[in-house]
Amino acid sequence: MQEQPTPGPLLVSESDALENLIVHTSALGAAGVALVETEIQLYTDFQPARPTYDIGVDLRAVNAEGNRGVNLQVKASAKKNFNIQKRWDAIPNFLVVYVWQLRSRADAVVYVLRYEEAFEIVRSCAPQWLQTRSWRQVGGYGTTSPSVRLLSAIDPYRATPARWRAVLSAAAAT
């Protein structure tokens, strides 16, 4: 009987491992919501709360007094994915949170916008979306390849501690 060689350790750099990582979409979504919960908890006096069933939002943030809430839709992606839905306009105290490049925390970038801000980005950077069948009949549109112009337009909405405090306070006040 021939002796089998003992396999050595698998030496893979972190960047190679992340490049080849395949993550299920629902796991990515859950990780995005968890990241947003953490940022709200660390940077604001709001308390994050997950709905127990699907109410059209992924997360709520409740003010310290417990009498005001903000509805958040979290769109997480391993790359960049800008998506907007008409139905979001009808949700009171609504924010959309884009979590891009969520392949590692070091690479992840978070943006937080009011619906009106996201819509203005579309109107100014990609007005052709509003003429598509997808927007007119289905009620939404998005891209996984945002233009340089769109990337520039979303950059001021990067979720810093100050941005989180300001946007949650403003949304809760409406």
RADASUL-V763924 format. One line per field, one symbol per residue. phi: phi as a letter, one per 30 degrees, with the letter a starting at -180 (. if undefined). psi: psi as a letter, one per 20 degrees, with the letter a starting at -180 (. if undefined). burial: # if it has 16 or more other C-alpha atoms within 10 Angstrom, else .. A space follows every 10 residues. Layout:
phi: ???
psi: ???
burial: ???
//
This chain:
phi: .ddddddddd cbdddddddc dccdeddddd ddddddeddd ddcbcdcdbc ddbdcjbdab bcdddicbbb cbccccbdcc bcbbbedddd ddhcbccccc hdcaddcdbc bbbdeddddd ddedcbdded cddeddccja aabcbddedd edddedcedc eddedddddd dddd
psi: ppppqpprqo opqhhgghhj pppqghhggh hgghgggggg ghirjqpqpp qirojiqhqq pprhijjpqp ppppoqqicp opqqphhhhi pqlpqpopoq kmhqhhippp qpqqghgghh gghhhlhhhi iqhgghhhkr qrqjmqrhgg ghhihijpnr gggggghggg hhi.
burial: .......... .......... .......##. #######.## ...#####.. ......#### ###....### ########.# ####...#.. ..######## ###....### #####.###. ##..#...## ....#....# #....#...# ..##..###. ..###.###. ##..
//
